[in-house]
Amino acid sequence: MLPMPFRSIQRVYFDDLDALNILHNVRYLLFIERARGELLQALGFRWQDPVEQNQDKYHVVAAHQIDYLAPVAGEGDLTVEIWPTHLGRSSLVLDSLVMGRHGHTIHARSQTRLVRLDPATNRPCSWSDRFREAVSPLVSKQPPPA
């Protein structure tokens, strides 16, 4: 079982910054999405696998909520922590924190709800048993220590 929260190091580059040398607000979502992809990959759900082998990759972001707490100034590394807080029949809720490289400053807090879709109908459907077995033990209602 993977330790939670899952941690991903993300690099802020010059083109991620706005005219004030501050990380552009939309880039936080990109870093969170990359961390989510890394988490699913670590659980064995590889994006390069065909949908017949990884049916659970056919999902969409149904909702995303983010609170910006402190600006990120300039280039450098960030840590994104992500963990599942709810696994429903067809939904998965993931909470995340975007922090300074060493976790001393929380720059943003977010929650993302994914919904698994049937590839033939584009309608919500159940996560696979394999997905449930991998994700269920990781679900935590408690935020990690900040």
Summary of the structure (lengths in Angstrom):
residues: 146
radius of gyration: 15.8
end to end distance: 21.7
largest distance: 47.4
contacts: 410
relative contact order: 0.22
helix: 23%
strand: 38%
